[in-house]
């Protein structure tokens, strides 16, 4: 299986980077091929420019980085996003990836009957979102109604027609013990070592 990982965290010593390492180790143990899109290291620009918007409407992307990312997504069997939750939502660079890379004619198309969307990434069998936050999960659920689930899974991928959507969230990351954080990492490695 070919797994594309879209990752964002600007600090190399972050817990997000530790999660990336654990997920990657697990996937390697399962003999999956991984393709890492590290948005921060790539210097990805999340801003939709005038030229980008014209290309979006014309369904002909012009940014070489966007085209490269789209070509890599076309070969993906599974897509994993790993990012922190900031101010209850995804970082701007992740939102920019959704806006600029997940475009019509490549990732989805409008239904021929005029209602709804249809998926175009024919190899893609599922999407997993892995997030970290410092807020307790119960507060996040009560105050924002699990915004990541609503925005990324339901509003984006479910609307496009993709199936097998999962969200794994690690809450209260700064306040839990080091032992707990290590346990989470070990659990991720085990989970993805049996991933299929």
C-alpha positions as CSV (number, residue, x, y, z in Angstrom):
1,X,0.0,0.0,0.0
2,X,1.2,3.5,-0.8
3,X,0.5,5.9,2.0
4,X,0.9,9.7,1.5
5,X,1.5,11.6,4.8
6,X,0.7,15.3,4.8
7,X,2.5,16.7,7.8
8,X,2.8,20.1,9.4
9,X,4.6,21.3,12.5
10,X,7.4,24.0,12.3
11,X,9.2,22.8,15.4
12,X,11.4,19.7,15.0
13,X,11.1,18.8,18.7
14,X,7.3,18.8,18.7
15,X,5.2,16.0,19.8
16,X,3.7,16.1,16.3
17,X,7.2,15.1,14.9
18,X,7.3,12.2,17.4
19,X,3.9,11.1,16.1
20,X,5.2,11.3,12.6
21,X,8.1,9.0,13.5
22,X,5.9,6.5,15.2
23,X,3.4,6.3,12.4
24,X,6.2,6.0,9.8
25,X,7.9,3.2,11.8
26,X,4.6,1.3,12.0
27,X,4.0,1.7,8.3
28,X,7.5,0.5,7.5
29,X,7.0,-2.6,9.7
30,X,3.9,-3.4,7.7
31,X,5.9,-3.0,4.5
32,X,3.9,0.0,3.2
33,X,5.5,2.5,0.9
34,X,5.3,6.0,2.5
35,X,5.5,9.4,0.8
36,X,6.0,12.3,3.1
37,X,4.7,15.8,2.2
38,X,6.3,18.0,4.9
39,X,4.6,21.3,4.2
40,X,6.8,23.4,6.5
41,X,10.1,22.0,5.2
42,X,8.8,22.4,1.6
43,X,8.0,26.1,2.3
44,X,4.5,25.5,1.0
45,X,2.6,28.8,0.6
46,X,-1.0,28.4,1.9
47,X,-2.3,31.6,0.3
48,X,-4.6,31.3,-2.7
49,X,-3.3,33.9,-5.2
50,X,-5.2,35.4,-8.0
51,X,-3.4,33.1,-10.4
52,X,-4.2,30.1,-8.2
53,X,-7.9,31.0,-8.2
54,X,-8.0,31.3,-12.0
55,X,-6.2,28.0,-12.3
56,X,-8.7,26.4,-9.8
57,X,-11.6,27.6,-11.9
58,X,-10.0,26.5,-15.2
59,X,-8.9,23.2,-13.6
60,X,-5.4,23.7,-14.7
61,X,-3.0,24.3,-11.8
62,X,0.0,26.5,-12.4
63,X,2.1,26.2,-9.3
64,X,4.7,23.4,-9.7
65,X,4.5,22.5,-6.0
66,X,0.7,22.1,-6.2
67,X,1.0,20.0,-9.3
68,X,3.6,17.8,-7.7
69,X,1.5,17.3,-4.6
70,X,-1.6,16.4,-6.7
71,X,0.4,13.9,-8.7
72,X,1.5,12.2,-5.5
73,X,-2.1,12.1,-4.2
74,X,-3.2,10.4,-7.4
75,X,-0.9,7.5,-6.5
76,X,-2.0,7.2,-2.8
77,X,-3.9,4.2,-1.4
78,X,-4.4,6.0,1.9
79,X,-3.9,9.6,3.0
80,X,-2.8,10.6,6.5
81,X,-2.7,14.2,7.9
82,X,-0.7,14.9,11.0
83,X,-0.9,18.4,12.5
84,X,-1.5,20.4,15.7
85,X,-4.9,22.0,16.5
86,X,-4.3,25.7,17.0
87,X,-7.2,27.9,18.2
88,X,-9.6,25.0,17.7
89,X,-8.8,24.6,14.0
90,X,-6.0,23.4,11.7
91,X,-2.9,25.6,11.0
92,X,-3.2,27.9,8.0
93,X,-0.7,25.8,6.1
94,X,-3.1,22.8,6.3
95,X,-6.1,24.9,5.3
96,X,-4.0,26.2,2.4
97,X,-3.3,22.6,1.3
98,X,-7.0,21.9,1.3
99,X,-7.8,25.1,-0.6
100,X,-5.0,24.9,-3.2
101,X,-4.2,21.2,-3.7
102,X,-7.6,19.4,-3.2
103,X,-9.0,21.0,-6.4
104,X,-11.8,20.0,-8.8
105,X,-10.8,18.0,-11.8
106,X,-8.1,16.3,-9.7
107,X,-9.4,15.3,-6.3
108,X,-13.1,15.6,-7.0
109,X,-15.7,16.6,-9.6
110,X,-19.2,17.8,-9.6
111,X,-21.8,15.1,-10.0
112,X,-23.2,14.9,-13.6
113,X,-26.7,15.3,-12.2
114,X,-25.7,18.6,-10.8
115,X,-25.9,17.8,-7.1
116,X,-23.0,16.7,-4.9
117,X,-19.5,15.8,-5.6
118,X,-17.8,12.6,-6.8
119,X,-14.2,11.5,-5.8
120,X,-11.6,11.3,-8.5
121,X,-8.7,9.8,-6.6
122,X,-9.6,6.2,-7.6
123,X,-6.8,4.5,-5.6
124,X,-7.6,6.3,-2.4
125,X,-9.3,3.9,0.0
126,X,-9.3,6.1,3.1
127,X,-8.2,9.2,5.0
128,X,-6.8,9.4,8.6
129,X,-6.4,12.6,10.5
130,X,-4.1,12.7,13.5
131,X,-4.1,15.8,15.7
132,X,-2.6,17.1,18.9
133,X,-4.1,19.7,21.2
134,X,-3.5,21.1,24.7
135,X,-7.2,21.5,25.4
136,X,-9.0,18.5,27.1
137,X,-11.0,16.6,24.5
138,X,-14.3,17.0,26.4
139,X,-13.9,20.8,26.3
140,X,-13.1,20.7,22.6
141,X,-16.2,18.5,22.0
142,X,-18.5,20.7,24.1
143,X,-17.2,24.1,23.1
144,X,-16.5,23.7,19.4
145,X,-18.3,20.4,18.6
146,X,-15.1,18.7,17.4
147,X,-14.4,21.2,14.7
148,X,-11.7,19.1,13.0
149,X,-14.1,16.3,12.5
150,X,-16.7,18.7,11.0
151,X,-14.2,20.6,8.8
152,X,-11.8,18.0,7.6
153,X,-13.7,14.8,7.6
154,X,-17.3,15.8,6.9
155,X,-17.0,19.1,5.1
156,X,-14.1,18.1,2.9
157,X,-13.6,14.4,2.4
158,X,-17.1,13.1,3.1
159,X,-18.6,15.8,0.9
160,X,-16.2,14.7,-1.9
161,X,-17.4,11.2,-1.6
162,X,-14.5,9.5,0.1
163,X,-15.0,6.6,2.6
164,X,-13.1,5.1,5.5
165,X,-12.5,8.4,7.3
166,X,-10.9,8.4,10.7
167,X,-9.8,11.0,13.3
168,X,-7.3,10.2,16.0
169,X,-6.9,13.1,18.5
170,X,-4.4,13.4,21.4
171,X,-5.7,16.0,23.8
172,X,-4.1,17.7,26.9
173,X,-0.7,16.9,25.4
174,X,1.2,19.3,27.6
175,X,-0.5,18.3,30.8
176,X,-0.3,14.5,30.6
177,X,2.7,12.6,31.9
178,X,5.7,11.7,29.8
179,X,4.8,8.1,30.3
180,X,1.3,8.7,28.8
181,X,2.8,10.5,25.8
182,X,5.2,7.6,25.3
183,X,2.3,5.1,25.6
184,X,0.4,7.0,22.9
185,X,3.4,6.8,20.6
186,X,3.9,3.1,21.1
187,X,0.2,2.6,20.5
188,X,0.4,4.5,17.2
189,X,3.4,2.4,16.0
190,X,1.6,-0.8,16.9
191,X,-1.6,0.4,15.2
192,X,0.1,1.3,11.9
193,X,2.3,-1.8,11.9
194,X,-0.9,-3.8,11.3
195,X,-2.5,-1.2,9.0
196,X,-4.1,-2.5,5.9
